[in-house]
Amino acid sequence: MSYNFFQIANRNEESGFTLVEVAIIMIISGLILTALINSYLRWNDILKSSKTKEHIAVVSDAMSAYASRNFRIPCPADPSDTGVEPFGTEIGSGVNGAAIGACGGAIAQAEGIIPFASLGLDASFARDGWGNYMTYQVSPAFTRDPEDLAGVINVHAKCRTTDWIEGVFFVGGQLNGGRNVEARKARFCCMQPLGSEANILSTSAADASPNQPALIFRGDGLGFYNNNVDAVADPNVAAEPINGGVPPRKYYNNTLHGGTLIMSGHTDLPAYVLISHGSNGAGAFIGNNTLNRNANDGGVSETINATANNQTVYDLEHDSSNDNTYYDDIVSWQTQSNLMARLRRDSCAVP
């Protein structure tokens, strides 16, 4: 049997692929591979985001336990690892890391990394799922020593009711006398932050829509406070005499105005905030003997979260295609009442 040239050519053509077919297969394979890679990257990002939120939950529980024991929260830890304190302990805690910290002197001292050692946590919990240090920012008011009577802490009427003060008696038809059954807790739950202490964690957004003003906290006026924690708030008295009777004194006022999320007339304030700088890590502290941060190539809101100031942007991820408004930070904050109630301990509502 013999074959001619055309028979061989036809057989090869029938048993193989043309260049066009090969090209189509390669294109389809490339599209499938690209889709698989994108799915993997997205899934990996979701896993890292989930790990970040798990670390935030662990830190929040540790903060709650710390606040319940000490009626204060720790200052940030120095990210440069060059301070007097052992690395991971709060600023101002001394060479042994055992002293009560001090971070109210400057805004920069109120921002650092999570003081994992002071909280009794492993160092890994100071980082997010992407391996970057999370920023820990405090309102310095809540790091104050509740037993340091040298610096007077004014206490709100909410923590000076007859539930809080025992041994109260009437004098001329007015409540008087008594002793606060948990003065330290009253100073933590109902303290009057002064000056920048009150707005160190005011949260706002500076970039364009969809970033709108977030949470703005305002505490009650002076008329609700007294510098004597044992002074009972007498509902029969129109106003706090120590403040001249202006404005009128009330027990407790907590109102939410309109749809603008402005909370006014209350004692709760953000005690601290945790910021994961997201998958891009823009603005996260580097550590390793430096106060430097990762290059901040994020949007305007991420720049605010990566700067030692009195603002923190609390928002949702958006505009990943626009560098100016890109935002992938994960932010969590707690008020002093949240801290006391988080682990189902007694809240700030009772002594």
NUMAR-12428 format. One record per residue (C-alpha): residue number from 1; x, y, z. Coordinates in nm, 4 decimals. Each point is the difference from the previous one (the first is absolute). Last residue first. Layout:
residues N
pt num: NUM | X: X | Y: Y | Z: Z .
...
end
This chain:
residues 351
pt num: 351 | X: -2.1526 | Y: 5.1317 | Z: 9.0349 .
pt num: 350 | X: -0.2847 | Y: -0.0320 | Z: -0.2541 .
pt num: 349 | X: -0.0640 | Y: 0.1404 | Z: -0.3497 .
pt num: 348 | X: 0.3700 | Y: -0.0144 | Z: -0.0845 .
pt num: 347 | X: -0.0446 | Y: -0.3690 | Z: -0.0718 .
pt num: 346 | X: 0.0434 | Y: -0.2863 | Z: 0.2419 .
pt num: 345 | X: 0.1875 | Y: -0.2789 | Z: -0.1720 .
pt num: 344 | X: -0.1406 | Y: -0.1620 | Z: -0.3070 .
pt num: 343 | X: 0.3392 | Y: -0.0120 | Z: -0.1714 .
pt num: 342 | X: -0.0803 | Y: 0.3050 | Z: -0.2125 .
pt num: 341 | X: -0.1886 | Y: 0.1943 | Z: 0.2694 .
pt num: 340 | X: 0.2882 | Y: 0.1972 | Z: 0.1520 .
pt num: 339 | X: 0.1662 | Y: 0.0599 | Z: -0.3351 .
pt num: 338 | X: -0.3196 | Y: 0.1075 | Z: -0.1743 .
pt num: 337 | X: -0.0629 | Y: 0.2497 | Z: 0.2813 .
pt num: 336 | X: 0.3506 | Y: 0.1452 | Z: -0.0407 .
pt num: 335 | X: -0.0641 | Y: 0.0430 | Z: -0.3704 .
pt num: 334 | X: 0.1469 | Y: -0.2444 | Z: -0.2508 .
pt num: 333 | X: 0.1448 | Y: 0.0398 | Z: -0.3497 .
pt num: 332 | X: 0.0656 | Y: -0.2217 | Z: -0.3009 .
pt num: 331 | X: 0.1395 | Y: 0.1004 | Z: -0.3378 .
pt num: 330 | X: 0.0929 | Y: -0.2153 | Z: -0.3002 .
pt num: 329 | X: 0.1772 | Y: 0.2109 | Z: -0.2637 .
pt num: 328 | X: -0.0743 | Y: -0.0683 | Z: -0.3682 .
pt num: 327 | X: -0.0508 | Y: 0.3523 | Z: -0.1315 .
pt num: 326 | X: 0.0860 | Y: 0.1329 | Z: -0.3451 .
pt num: 325 | X: -0.1271 | Y: 0.3554 | Z: -0.0435 .
pt num: 324 | X: 0.3024 | Y: 0.1606 | Z: -0.1628 .
pt num: 323 | X: 0.1304 | Y: -0.3235 | Z: -0.1512 .
pt num: 322 | X: -0.3213 | Y: -0.0624 | Z: -0.1923 .
pt num: 321 | X: -0.0678 | Y: -0.3546 | Z: -0.1157 .
pt num: 320 | X: -0.0535 | Y: -0.1345 | Z: 0.3521 .
pt num: 319 | X: -0.2831 | Y: 0.2472 | Z: 0.0414 .
pt num: 318 | X: -0.1403 | Y: -0.1483 | Z: 0.3221 .
pt num: 317 | X: 0.0667 | Y: -0.1884 | Z: 0.3198 .
pt num: 316 | X: -0.2315 | Y: 0.1143 | Z: 0.2760 .
pt num: 315 | X: 0.0616 | Y: 0.2913 | Z: 0.2359 .
pt num: 314 | X: 0.1316 | Y: 0.1093 | Z: 0.3364 .
pt num: 313 | X: 0.2473 | Y: 0.2803 | Z: -0.0567 .
pt num: 312 | X: 0.2043 | Y: 0.0878 | Z: 0.3073 .
pt num: 311 | X: 0.0770 | Y: 0.3521 | Z: 0.1104 .
pt num: 310 | X: 0.1968 | Y: 0.1560 | Z: 0.2839 .
pt num: 309 | X: 0.3355 | Y: -0.0086 | Z: -0.1731 .
pt num: 308 | X: 0.2955 | Y: -0.2352 | Z: -0.0364 .
pt num: 307 | X: -0.0382 | Y: -0.0834 | Z: -0.3696 .
pt num: 306 | X: -0.0677 | Y: -0.3359 | Z: -0.1647 .
pt num: 305 | X: -0.3764 | Y: 0.0091 | Z: 0.0537 .
pt num: 304 | X: -0.0169 | Y: 0.3447 | Z: -0.1605 .
pt num: 303 | X: 0.2020 | Y: -0.1242 | Z: -0.2977 .
pt num: 302 | X: -0.2392 | Y: -0.2937 | Z: -0.0360 .
pt num: 301 | X: -0.2858 | Y: 0.2501 | Z: -0.0306 .
pt num: 300 | X: 0.1792 | Y: 0.1944 | Z: -0.2751 .
pt num: 299 | X: 0.0699 | Y: -0.3114 | Z: -0.2035 .
pt num: 298 | X: 0.2782 | Y: -0.2542 | Z: 0.0252 .
pt num: 297 | X: 0.3619 | Y: 0.0307 | Z: -0.1080 .
pt num: 296 | X: 0.1276 | Y: 0.0422 | Z: 0.3534 .
pt num: 295 | X: 0.3463 | Y: -0.1491 | Z: -0.0073 .
pt num: 294 | X: 0.0295 | Y: -0.2282 | Z: 0.2996 .
pt num: 293 | X: 0.0571 | Y: 0.1812 | Z: 0.3248 .
pt num: 292 | X: 0.3108 | Y: 0.1270 | Z: 0.1735 .
pt num: 291 | X: 0.0310 | Y: 0.0044 | Z: 0.3786 .
pt num: 290 | X: 0.3098 | Y: -0.2152 | Z: -0.0249 .
pt num: 289 | X: 0.1826 | Y: -0.2706 | Z: 0.1906 .
pt num: 288 | X: -0.1495 | Y: -0.2894 | Z: -0.1991 .
pt num: 287 | X: -0.3611 | Y: 0.1216 | Z: 0.0016 .
pt num: 286 | X: -0.1559 | Y: 0.0659 | Z: -0.3414 .
pt num: 285 | X: -0.3036 | Y: 0.1933 | Z: 0.1221 .
pt num: 284 | X: -0.2900 | Y: -0.0270 | Z: -0.2448 .
pt num: 283 | X: -0.0571 | Y: 0.2967 | Z: -0.2328 .
pt num: 282 | X: -0.1144 | Y: -0.1946 | Z: -0.3070 .
pt num: 281 | X: -0.0130 | Y: -0.3703 | Z: 0.0833 .
pt num: 280 | X: -0.1390 | Y: -0.0656 | Z: -0.3509 .
pt num: 279 | X: -0.2140 | Y: -0.2876 | Z: 0.1242 .
pt num: 278 | X: -0.1491 | Y: 0.1995 | Z: 0.2822 .
pt num: 277 | X: 0.1412 | Y: 0.2645 | Z: 0.2298 .
pt num: 276 | X: -0.1401 | Y: -0.1786 | Z: 0.3039 .
pt num: 275 | X: -0.1114 | Y: 0.2706 | Z: 0.2386 .
pt num: 274 | X: -0.0944 | Y: -0.0523 | Z: 0.3634 .
pt num: 273 | X: -0.1764 | Y: 0.2853 | Z: 0.1833 .
pt num: 272 | X: -0.0059 | Y: 0.0983 | Z: 0.3637 .
pt num: 271 | X: -0.2209 | Y: 0.1478 | Z: 0.2716 .
pt num: 270 | X: -0.2653 | Y: 0.1271 | Z: -0.2417 .
pt num: 269 | X: -0.2283 | Y: 0.2159 | Z: 0.2146 .
pt num: 268 | X: -0.2968 | Y: -0.0844 | Z: 0.2190 .
pt num: 267 | X: -0.1112 | Y: 0.2704 | Z: 0.2420 .
pt num: 266 | X: -0.3033 | Y: 0.1395 | Z: -0.1794 .
pt num: 265 | X: -0.1481 | Y: 0.3163 | Z: -0.1485 .
pt num: 264 | X: 0.0653 | Y: -0.0394 | Z: -0.3691 .
pt num: 263 | X: 0.0370 | Y: -0.2797 | Z: -0.2513 .
pt num: 262 | X: 0.0228 | Y: 0.1305 | Z: -0.3541 .
pt num: 261 | X: -0.0949 | Y: -0.2814 | Z: -0.2343 .
pt num: 260 | X: -0.1315 | Y: 0.2405 | Z: -0.2654 .
pt num: 259 | X: -0.3378 | Y: -0.1663 | Z: -0.0394 .
pt num: 258 | X: -0.1861 | Y: 0.2173 | Z: 0.2447 .
pt num: 257 | X: 0.1565 | Y: 0.0604 | Z: 0.3392 .
pt num: 256 | X: 0.0696 | Y: -0.2925 | Z: 0.2303 .
pt num: 255 | X: -0.0544 | Y: 0.0835 | Z: 0.3640 .
pt num: 254 | X: 0.1483 | Y: -0.1175 | Z: 0.3272 .
pt num: 253 | X: -0.0726 | Y: 0.2023 | Z: 0.3101 .
pt num: 252 | X: 0.0795 | Y: -0.1036 | Z: 0.3526 .
pt num: 251 | X: -0.0736 | Y: 0.1345 | Z: 0.3440 .
pt num: 250 | X: -0.0784 | Y: 0.3573 | Z: -0.0900 .
pt num: 249 | X: 0.1576 | Y: 0.3237 | Z: 0.1136 .
pt num: 248 | X: -0.1118 | Y: 0.3310 | Z: -0.1442 .
pt num: 247 | X: 0.2851 | Y: 0.1856 | Z: -0.1727 .
pt num: 246 | X: 0.0934 | Y: 0.1990 | Z: 0.2017 .
pt num: 245 | X: -0.0518 | Y: -0.0342 | Z: 0.3757 .
pt num: 244 | X: 0.3269 | Y: 0.1647 | Z: 0.0921 .
pt num: 243 | X: 0.2127 | Y: -0.3018 | Z: -0.0793 .
pt num: 242 | X: 0.0426 | Y: -0.1155 | Z: 0.3596 .
pt num: 241 | X: -0.3736 | Y: 0.0503 | Z: 0.0589 .
pt num: 240 | X: -0.0838 | Y: -0.2758 | Z: -0.2521 .
pt num: 239 | X: -0.3472 | Y: 0.0852 | Z: -0.1277 .
pt num: 238 | X: -0.3707 | Y: -0.0126 | Z: 0.0833 .
pt num: 237 | X: 0.0435 | Y: -0.1896 | Z: 0.3254 .
pt num: 236 | X: -0.2696 | Y: -0.2555 | Z: 0.0809 .
pt num: 235 | X: 0.1624 | Y: -0.2541 | Z: -0.2327 .
pt num: 234 | X: 0.2977 | Y: -0.0073 | Z: 0.2392 .
pt num: 233 | X: 0.3200 | Y: -0.1195 | Z: -0.1640 .
pt num: 232 | X: 0.1891 | Y: -0.1328 | Z: 0.3024 .
pt num: 231 | X: 0.3415 | Y: 0.1452 | Z: 0.0686 .
pt num: 230 | X: 0.2310 | Y: -0.2970 | Z: 0.0633 .
pt num: 229 | X: 0.1845 | Y: 0.0399 | Z: -0.3327 .
pt num: 228 | X: 0.0842 | Y: 0.3597 | Z: 0.0927 .
pt num: 227 | X: 0.1090 | Y: 0.1936 | Z: -0.3095 .
pt num: 226 | X: -0.3635 | Y: 0.0248 | Z: -0.1131 .
pt num: 225 | X: -0.1373 | Y: -0.0436 | Z: -0.3493 .
pt num: 224 | X: -0.3353 | Y: 0.0489 | Z: -0.1767 .
pt num: 223 | X: 0.0202 | Y: 0.3794 | Z: -0.0047 .
pt num: 222 | X: 0.3319 | Y: -0.0143 | Z: -0.1810 .
pt num: 221 | X: -0.1627 | Y: -0.0934 | Z: -0.3290 .
pt num: 220 | X: -0.0751 | Y: -0.3535 | Z: -0.1187 .
pt num: 219 | X: 0.2389 | Y: -0.1786 | Z: -0.2363 .
pt num: 218 | X: 0.0086 | Y: 0.0395 | Z: -0.3747 .
pt num: 217 | X: 0.0837 | Y: -0.2803 | Z: -0.2376 .
pt num: 216 | X: 0.0091 | Y: 0.0331 | Z: -0.3786 .
pt num: 215 | X: -0.0428 | Y: -0.3242 | Z: -0.1904 .
pt num: 214 | X: 0.0310 | Y: -0.0095 | Z: -0.3786 .
pt num: 213 | X: 0.0031 | Y: 0.2977 | Z: -0.2311 .
pt num: 212 | X: -0.0491 | Y: -0.1349 | Z: -0.3543 .
pt num: 211 | X: 0.2280 | Y: -0.2136 | Z: -0.2159 .
pt num: 210 | X: -0.2098 | Y: -0.0974 | Z: -0.3019 .
pt num: 209 | X: 0.0752 | Y: 0.2726 | Z: -0.1022 .
pt num: 208 | X: 0.3174 | Y: 0.2072 | Z: 0.0092 .
pt num: 207 | X: 0.2797 | Y: -0.0046 | Z: 0.2521 .
pt num: 206 | X: 0.0256 | Y: 0.1365 | Z: 0.3503 .
pt num: 205 | X: -0.1803 | Y: -0.2495 | Z: 0.2184 .
pt num: 204 | X: -0.0564 | Y: 0.0449 | Z: 0.3696 .
pt num: 203 | X: 0.0553 | Y: -0.1775 | Z: 0.3264 .
pt num: 202 | X: 0.0566 | Y: 0.1766 | Z: 0.3280 .
pt num: 201 | X: 0.2657 | Y: -0.2129 | Z: 0.1666 .
pt num: 200 | X: 0.2122 | Y: 0.2675 | Z: 0.1621 .
pt num: 199 | X: -0.3175 | Y: 0.1989 | Z: 0.0563 .
pt num: 198 | X: -0.0513 | Y: 0.0028 | Z: 0.3759 .
pt num: 197 | X: 0.3634 | Y: -0.0289 | Z: 0.1043 .
pt num: 196 | X: 0.0733 | Y: 0.3049 | Z: -0.2166 .
pt num: 195 | X: -0.1348 | Y: 0.2263 | Z: 0.2738 .
pt num: 194 | X: -0.1218 | Y: -0.1845 | Z: 0.3075 .
pt num: 193 | X: -0.1666 | Y: -0.3380 | Z: 0.0219 .
pt num: 192 | X: -0.2746 | Y: -0.0032 | Z: 0.2639 .
pt num: 191 | X: 0.0018 | Y: -0.3362 | Z: 0.1688 .
pt num: 190 | X: -0.3114 | Y: -0.2151 | Z: 0.0182 .
pt num: 189 | X: 0.1078 | Y: -0.3580 | Z: -0.0601 .
pt num: 188 | X: 0.3628 | Y: 0.0345 | Z: 0.1068 .
pt num: 187 | X: -0.0443 | Y: 0.2314 | Z: 0.2994 .
pt num: 186 | X: -0.3120 | Y: -0.1906 | Z: 0.1054 .
pt num: 185 | X: 0.1925 | Y: -0.3280 | Z: -0.0190 .
pt num: 184 | X: 0.2653 | Y: 0.1364 | Z: 0.2324 .
pt num: 183 | X: -0.2610 | Y: 0.1407 | Z: 0.2420 .
pt num: 182 | X: -0.1790 | Y: -0.3285 | Z: 0.0414 .
pt num: 181 | X: -0.2262 | Y: 0.0235 | Z: 0.3080 .
pt num: 180 | X: -0.0110 | Y: 0.3798 | Z: -0.0163 .
pt num: 179 | X: -0.0273 | Y: 0.1218 | Z: 0.3576 .
pt num: 178 | X: -0.2880 | Y: 0.1854 | Z: 0.1633 .
pt num: 177 | X: -0.0900 | Y: 0.3554 | Z: 0.0869 .
pt num: 176 | X: -0.2922 | Y: 0.2041 | Z: -0.1306 .
pt num: 175 | X: -0.3409 | Y: -0.0262 | Z: -0.1596 .
pt num: 174 | X: -0.2144 | Y: 0.3098 | Z: 0.0342 .
pt num: 173 | X: -0.3087 | Y: 0.0698 | Z: 0.2131 .
pt num: 172 | X: 0.1943 | Y: 0.2106 | Z: 0.2476 .
pt num: 171 | X: 0.2616 | Y: -0.2695 | Z: 0.0406 .
pt num: 170 | X: -0.1015 | Y: -0.3481 | Z: -0.1108 .
pt num: 169 | X: 0.2292 | Y: -0.2999 | Z: 0.0295 .
pt num: 168 | X: 0.2177 | Y: -0.2120 | Z: -0.2288 .
pt num: 167 | X: 0.1950 | Y: -0.2830 | Z: 0.1620 .
pt num: 166 | X: 0.0720 | Y: -0.1724 | Z: -0.3312 .
pt num: 165 | X: 0.0757 | Y: 0.1640 | Z: -0.3332 .
pt num: 164 | X: -0.0191 | Y: -0.1831 | Z: -0.3312 .
pt num: 163 | X: -0.3661 | Y: -0.1005 | Z: -0.0044 .
pt num: 162 | X: -0.0822 | Y: 0.3327 | Z: 0.1716 .
pt num: 161 | X: 0.1218 | Y: 0.1744 | Z: -0.3149 .
pt num: 160 | X: 0.3548 | Y: 0.1244 | Z: -0.0500 .
pt num: 159 | X: 0.1073 | Y: -0.2050 | Z: -0.3002 .
pt num: 158 | X: -0.2543 | Y: 0.1561 | Z: -0.2395 .
pt num: 157 | X: 0.0705 | Y: 0.3392 | Z: 0.1557 .
pt num: 156 | X: 0.3299 | Y: 0.0055 | Z: -0.1877 .
pt num: 155 | X: 0.3331 | Y: -0.0125 | Z: 0.1824 .
pt num: 154 | X: 0.2738 | Y: 0.2650 | Z: -0.0131 .
pt num: 153 | X: 0.3452 | Y: -0.1546 | Z: 0.0262 .
pt num: 152 | X: 0.2336 | Y: 0.2013 | Z: 0.2222 .
pt num: 151 | X: 0.3692 | Y: -0.0482 | Z: -0.0774 .
pt num: 150 | X: 0.1635 | Y: -0.0576 | Z: 0.3356 .
pt num: 149 | X: -0.2611 | Y: -0.2650 | Z: 0.0741 .
pt num: 148 | X: 0.1864 | Y: -0.2653 | Z: -0.1941 .
pt num: 147 | X: -0.2180 | Y: -0.3026 | Z: 0.0778 .
pt num: 146 | X: -0.1738 | Y: -0.0073 | Z: -0.3393 .
pt num: 145 | X: 0.3436 | Y: 0.0099 | Z: -0.1716 .
pt num: 144 | X: -0.0553 | Y: 0.1611 | Z: -0.3381 .
pt num: 143 | X: -0.0072 | Y: -0.2144 | Z: -0.3152 .
pt num: 142 | X: -0.3634 | Y: 0.0860 | Z: -0.0695 .
pt num: 141 | X: 0.0633 | Y: 0.3711 | Z: -0.0374 .
pt num: 140 | X: 0.2780 | Y: -0.0669 | Z: -0.2504 .
pt num: 139 | X: -0.2536 | Y: -0.0927 | Z: -0.2738 .
pt num: 138 | X: 0.1920 | Y: -0.2845 | Z: -0.1501 .
pt num: 137 | X: 0.1377 | Y: -0.1030 | Z: -0.3394 .
pt num: 136 | X: 0.1233 | Y: -0.3485 | Z: -0.0864 .
pt num: 135 | X: 0.1316 | Y: -0.0457 | Z: -0.3547 .
pt num: 134 | X: 0.0141 | Y: -0.3581 | Z: -0.1220 .
pt num: 133 | X: 0.3441 | Y: -0.1310 | Z: -0.0844 .
pt num: 132 | X: 0.0164 | Y: -0.1660 | Z: -0.3417 .
pt num: 131 | X: 0.0039 | Y: -0.3773 | Z: -0.0572 .
pt num: 130 | X: -0.2804 | Y: -0.0027 | Z: -0.2566 .
pt num: 129 | X: -0.2408 | Y: -0.1560 | Z: 0.2481 .
pt num: 128 | X: 0.0571 | Y: 0.2808 | Z: 0.2472 .
pt num: 127 | X: 0.2825 | Y: 0.0436 | Z: 0.2470 .
pt num: 126 | X: -0.0009 | Y: 0.0711 | Z: 0.3745 .
pt num: 125 | X: -0.1548 | Y: -0.3433 | Z: 0.0536 .
pt num: 124 | X: 0.3268 | Y: -0.1647 | Z: -0.1049 .
pt num: 123 | X: 0.1752 | Y: 0.1460 | Z: 0.3058 .
pt num: 122 | X: -0.1793 | Y: -0.2457 | Z: 0.2274 .
pt num: 121 | X: -0.2391 | Y: 0.1633 | Z: 0.2428 .
pt num: 120 | X: 0.0261 | Y: 0.0901 | Z: 0.3691 .
pt num: 119 | X: -0.1579 | Y: 0.3425 | Z: -0.0507 .
pt num: 118 | X: 0.3136 | Y: 0.1837 | Z: 0.1100 .
pt num: 117 | X: 0.2022 | Y: -0.2255 | Z: -0.2302 .
pt num: 116 | X: -0.2326 | Y: 0.0647 | Z: -0.2954 .
pt num: 115 | X: 0.0219 | Y: 0.3768 | Z: 0.0253 .
pt num: 114 | X: -0.1650 | Y: 0.0417 | Z: -0.3454 .
pt num: 113 | X: 0.2055 | Y: 0.2323 | Z: -0.2191 .
pt num: 112 | X: 0.0365 | Y: 0.3759 | Z: 0.0181 .
pt num: 111 | X: -0.2212 | Y: 0.3034 | Z: 0.0484 .
pt num: 110 | X: -0.0676 | Y: 0.2006 | Z: 0.3169 .
pt num: 109 | X: 0.3667 | Y: 0.0948 | Z: 0.0282 .
pt num: 108 | X: -0.0224 | Y: 0.1841 | Z: -0.3342 .
pt num: 107 | X: -0.2896 | Y: 0.2072 | Z: 0.1340 .
pt num: 106 | X: 0.2270 | Y: 0.1359 | Z: 0.2694 .
pt num: 105 | X: 0.0186 | Y: -0.0014 | Z: 0.3795 .
pt num: 104 | X: -0.2822 | Y: -0.2406 | Z: 0.0746 .
pt num: 103 | X: 0.1956 | Y: -0.3199 | Z: -0.0392 .
pt num: 102 | X: 0.1006 | Y: -0.1021 | Z: 0.3508 .
pt num: 101 | X: 0.0064 | Y: -0.3655 | Z: 0.0948 .
pt num: 100 | X: -0.0631 | Y: -0.1492 | Z: 0.3406 .
pt num: 99 | X: 0.3258 | Y: -0.1680 | Z: 0.0998 .
pt num: 98 | X: 0.0747 | Y: -0.3683 | Z: -0.0666 .
pt num: 97 | X: 0.1915 | Y: 0.0079 | Z: -0.3257 .
pt num: 96 | X: 0.3182 | Y: -0.0825 | Z: 0.1880 .
pt num: 95 | X: 0.1957 | Y: 0.2894 | Z: -0.1492 .
pt num: 94 | X: -0.2934 | Y: 0.2375 | Z: 0.0380 .
pt num: 93 | X: -0.3719 | Y: -0.0109 | Z: -0.0883 .
pt num: 92 | X: 0.0047 | Y: 0.3376 | Z: -0.1764 .
pt num: 91 | X: -0.1029 | Y: -0.1325 | Z: -0.3405 .
pt num: 90 | X: -0.1795 | Y: -0.3329 | Z: 0.0330 .
pt num: 89 | X: 0.1753 | Y: -0.3328 | Z: -0.0243 .
pt num: 88 | X: 0.0687 | Y: -0.1785 | Z: -0.3282 .
pt num: 87 | X: 0.3743 | Y: 0.0592 | Z: 0.0000 .
pt num: 86 | X: 0.1389 | Y: 0.0389 | Z: 0.3515 .
pt num: 85 | X: -0.0333 | Y: 0.3626 | Z: 0.1131 .
pt num: 84 | X: 0.2784 | Y: 0.2550 | Z: -0.0274 .
pt num: 83 | X: -0.0770 | Y: 0.0535 | Z: -0.3678 .
pt num: 82 | X: 0.1859 | Y: -0.1325 | Z: -0.3031 .
pt num: 81 | X: -0.2427 | Y: -0.2660 | Z: -0.1244 .
pt num: 80 | X: -0.1130 | Y: 0.2463 | Z: -0.2701 .
pt num: 79 | X: -0.3668 | Y: -0.0974 | Z: 0.0265 .
pt num: 78 | X: -0.0278 | Y: 0.1496 | Z: 0.3522 .
pt num: 77 | X: -0.2962 | Y: -0.1706 | Z: 0.1670 .
pt num: 76 | X: -0.3301 | Y: 0.1842 | Z: 0.0261 .
pt num: 75 | X: -0.1310 | Y: 0.1106 | Z: 0.3406 .
pt num: 74 | X: -0.1865 | Y: -0.2566 | Z: 0.2056 .
pt num: 73 | X: -0.3687 | Y: 0.0222 | Z: 0.0915 .
pt num: 72 | X: -0.1397 | Y: 0.1161 | Z: 0.3322 .
pt num: 71 | X: -0.2303 | Y: -0.1434 | Z: 0.2649 .
pt num: 70 | X: 0.2753 | Y: -0.2480 | Z: 0.0938 .
pt num: 69 | X: -0.1663 | Y: -0.3413 | Z: 0.0127 .
pt num: 68 | X: -0.3038 | Y: 0.0670 | Z: -0.2226 .
pt num: 67 | X: 0.2146 | Y: 0.2087 | Z: -0.2363 .
pt num: 66 | X: 0.2515 | Y: -0.2842 | Z: -0.0432 .
pt num: 65 | X: -0.2761 | Y: -0.2574 | Z: -0.0600 .
pt num: 64 | X: -0.1609 | Y: 0.2274 | Z: -0.2596 .
pt num: 63 | X: 0.3345 | Y: 0.0649 | Z: -0.1675 .
pt num: 62 | X: 0.0662 | Y: -0.3738 | Z: -0.0173 .
pt num: 61 | X: -0.3419 | Y: -0.0564 | Z: -0.1584 .
pt num: 60 | X: 0.0692 | Y: 0.2768 | Z: -0.2514 .
pt num: 59 | X: 0.3424 | Y: -0.1473 | Z: -0.0806 .
pt num: 58 | X: -0.1545 | Y: -0.3410 | Z: -0.0699 .
pt num: 57 | X: -0.2750 | Y: 0.1571 | Z: -0.2148 .
pt num: 56 | X: 0.2553 | Y: 0.2053 | Z: -0.1955 .
pt num: 55 | X: 0.2059 | Y: -0.3149 | Z: -0.0609 .
pt num: 54 | X: -0.3084 | Y: -0.1793 | Z: -0.1342 .
pt num: 53 | X: -0.0799 | Y: 0.3011 | Z: -0.2193 .
pt num: 52 | X: 0.3484 | Y: -0.0143 | Z: -0.1478 .
pt num: 51 | X: -0.0297 | Y: -0.3747 | Z: -0.0610 .
pt num: 50 | X: -0.3241 | Y: 0.0622 | Z: -0.1912 .
pt num: 49 | X: 0.1710 | Y: 0.2664 | Z: -0.2125 .
pt num: 48 | X: 0.2835 | Y: -0.2414 | Z: -0.0678 .
pt num: 47 | X: -0.2460 | Y: -0.2720 | Z: -0.1045 .
pt num: 46 | X: -0.1916 | Y: 0.2438 | Z: -0.2217 .
pt num: 45 | X: 0.3260 | Y: 0.1095 | Z: -0.1641 .
pt num: 44 | X: 0.0890 | Y: -0.3639 | Z: -0.0692 .
pt num: 43 | X: -0.3435 | Y: -0.0501 | Z: -0.1539 .
pt num: 42 | X: 0.0524 | Y: 0.3047 | Z: -0.2227 .
pt num: 41 | X: 0.3478 | Y: -0.1156 | Z: -0.1002 .
pt num: 40 | X: -0.1284 | Y: -0.3514 | Z: -0.0670 .
pt num: 39 | X: -0.2931 | Y: 0.1273 | Z: -0.2052 .
pt num: 38 | X: 0.2315 | Y: 0.2267 | Z: -0.1976 .
pt num: 37 | X: 0.2371 | Y: -0.2925 | Z: -0.0644 .
pt num: 36 | X: -0.2879 | Y: -0.2259 | Z: -0.1065 .
pt num: 35 | X: -0.1414 | Y: 0.2654 | Z: -0.2322 .
pt num: 34 | X: 0.3425 | Y: 0.0579 | Z: -0.1536 .
pt num: 33 | X: 0.0460 | Y: -0.3739 | Z: -0.0487 .
pt num: 32 | X: -0.3402 | Y: -0.0304 | Z: -0.1683 .
pt num: 31 | X: 0.0749 | Y: 0.2948 | Z: -0.2270 .
pt num: 30 | X: 0.3430 | Y: -0.1391 | Z: -0.0846 .
pt num: 29 | X: -0.1427 | Y: -0.3421 | Z: -0.0769 .
pt num: 28 | X: -0.2575 | Y: 0.1601 | Z: -0.2308 .
pt num: 27 | X: 0.2714 | Y: 0.1986 | Z: -0.1795 .
pt num: 26 | X: 0.2272 | Y: -0.3049 | Z: -0.0268 .
pt num: 25 | X: -0.2810 | Y: -0.2143 | Z: -0.1390 .
pt num: 24 | X: -0.0843 | Y: 0.2683 | Z: -0.2572 .
pt num: 23 | X: 0.3642 | Y: 0.0251 | Z: -0.1068 .
pt num: 22 | X: 0.0260 | Y: -0.3780 | Z: -0.0366 .
pt num: 21 | X: -0.3141 | Y: -0.0016 | Z: -0.2136 .
pt num: 20 | X: 0.1379 | Y: 0.2746 | Z: -0.2225 .
pt num: 19 | X: 0.3328 | Y: -0.1798 | Z: -0.0346 .
pt num: 18 | X: -0.1854 | Y: -0.3109 | Z: -0.1189 .
pt num: 17 | X: -0.0322 | Y: -0.2949 | Z: 0.2239 .
pt num: 16 | X: 0.1032 | Y: -0.3610 | Z: -0.0775 .
pt num: 15 | X: -0.1435 | Y: -0.3388 | Z: -0.1162 .
pt num: 14 | X: -0.2072 | Y: 0.1141 | Z: -0.3018 .
pt num: 13 | X: 0.2687 | Y: 0.2270 | Z: -0.1462 .
pt num: 12 | X: 0.2655 | Y: -0.2631 | Z: 0.0414 .
pt num: 11 | X: -0.2210 | Y: -0.2566 | Z: -0.1844 .
pt num: 10 | X: -0.0750 | Y: 0.2486 | Z: -0.2795 .
pt num: 9 | X: 0.3699 | Y: 0.0725 | Z: -0.0522 .
pt num: 8 | X: 0.0822 | Y: -0.3711 | Z: -0.0152 .
pt num: 7 | X: -0.2719 | Y: -0.0591 | Z: -0.2611 .
pt num: 6 | X: 0.1213 | Y: 0.2963 | Z: -0.2057 .
pt num: 5 | X: 0.3571 | Y: -0.1269 | Z: -0.0165 .
pt num: 4 | X: -0.0920 | Y: -0.3415 | Z: -0.1404 .
pt num: 3 | X: -0.0391 | Y: -0.3083 | Z: 0.2023 .
pt num: 2 | X: 0.1016 | Y: -0.3554 | Z: -0.0964 .
pt num: 1 | X: -0.1268 | Y: -0.3441 | Z: 0.0800 .
end
